[in-house]
Amino acid sequence: MPTSTFTDLCHINVKGGDGGAGCMSFRREAFVPKGGPDGGDGGNGGNVILECDPQLSSLIDYRYKHHFRATRGTHGQGARRHGKAGEDLVLRVPMGTVVRELDPDTMTPIYDLADLTQPGERVVVAPGGNGGRGNIHFVTSVRRAPAFAEKGEPALEHWIELEMKLMADAALVGMPSVGKSSLIARLSAARPKIADYPFTTLVPNLGVVRAKSGESFVAADVPGLIEGASEGRGLGHEFLRHIERTALILHVVDVTGGYEGRDAVEDYETINAELAAYAQELADRPQIVVANKCDMPGTEDAVQALKERAEADGRKFFAVSAVTGQGLDQLVSVTAAEVARLRSELAQTEPSEDYSAVYERQRQRRDRTISISRDSSGAWRVTGGAIERMVVQTDWENDEAVLYLQHRFERIGLDEKLAKHGAKQGDEVRILGFEFTYEGETEDDYTELDESVELLDEAEDEEE
């Protein structure tokens, strides 16, 4: 079966490398009785990165292997020796891959992480854990010999969805067995399976078509659609996704009616209705109507009726035959010119911004956003990547480290955020598996040089 070499939707589990622990150490030299702290930082864990590779045509690499891990950072050491960072793990995906975060319980998409459409475009899908800071970072005017360091941050592990949508210029759509595969085989070097029964084509086929003028475009032979495809009948959703990125639709209609003796105009209207039901944007997309099998006797009336219907919709119409080649040169010439025009319009509207940087900024913003809610026991639950990182990197066996965490909470205004949500003195607050008692806002007379990350609560994030 051809499906063994084509995969366009898969779920994978990714995890960055854990961060190495910072070192708590003091300089020890002869004749230097108070050498001061000299603990090095732990190395950052490696990231798991998706990179867009134009040489790939499917997600087959992720069909059987689903778990991917980057390497961890090493621990810091004394004498200000920092740990080595873990190596990034780069996973290559084809152009047109949409990346989504999955709910760990239901395995349904929550939000989009990236849409990789340009060669070399990247997105970090599993950032490595930050390395813990050594005790050299916690020296202040009142704390000359900090006897604590940060632990390394455990990296995030989660499931993501990869969905490939073909990056073709023109998509051949229509009912099953209308001759789409025969057309793309005639027009390009693609050699799809061709037979006289419905659903011969089970996976999309791509072919490069060259016009006599020298212009070329990529055409996709999309497997046949049926009535109800927009609701998932047949393999509707699997096939319709591949039309979403194409600039132009070549709507192929069998004017012979096939074995069922279907009406050409009804077939044309059925497919357009399915496109509109799936996404109105598809129904509004530029479309060329192609009446195929016009070499067969007795098709004149069907060709004329379809032509009148297509022209009434303001669409160009061509009567062709994939067997004899009738009308194909003119169809290719007009299609190539239309693709070139649409490409030019797209180039003028496309932003020049580096989307790899955009995805990274979005990831960092999600990381520093905190959410506060009340669970069934009445305790306040605080979640968010950056604030959870503060907690997990704290050495809870060290009273000085715990005191430092409390001051970090004060600096980011956690008490104020809890008060805004209605927290009262004595309420229980939970972050990950740790519990705290809310004591209300207090005066901070403690001076430190640490620059803590600015955090946004969920309400502030929505406003911005």
Secondary structure as UniProt FT lines:
FT   HELIX           2..5
FT   STRAND          9..15
FT   TURN            30..31
FT   TURN            33..34
FT   STRAND          48..52
FT   TURN            54..55
FT   HELIX           60..62
FT   STRAND          67..69
FT   TURN            78..80
FT   STRAND          89..93
FT   TURN            95..96
FT   STRAND          97..102
FT   TURN            104..106
FT   STRAND          109..116
FT   TURN            119..120
FT   STRAND          122..126
FT   HELIX           135..138
FT   STRAND          157..164
FT   STRAND          170..173
FT   TURN            176..177
FT   HELIX           180..187
FT   TURN            198..199
FT   STRAND          205..210
FT   TURN            212..213
FT   STRAND          216..221
FT   TURN            227..228
FT   HELIX           229..231
FT   TURN            234..235
FT   HELIX           236..240
FT   HELIX           241..243
FT   TURN            244..245
FT   STRAND          248..254
FT   TURN            255..256
FT   TURN            258..261
FT   HELIX           264..278
FT   HELIX           280..284
FT   STRAND          287..292
FT   TURN            294..295
FT   TURN            297..298
FT   HELIX           300..312
FT   TURN            313..314
FT   STRAND          316..319
FT   TURN            322..324
FT   TURN            326..327
FT   HELIX           328..349
FT   HELIX           355..368
FT   STRAND          369..374
FT   TURN            376..377
FT   STRAND          380..383
FT   HELIX           385..392
FT   TURN            396..397
FT   HELIX           399..411
FT   TURN            412..413
FT   HELIX           414..420
FT   TURN            421..422
FT   TURN            425..426
FT   STRAND          428..431
FT   TURN            432..433
FT   STRAND          434..437
FT   STRAND          456..457
FT   HELIX           458..463
//
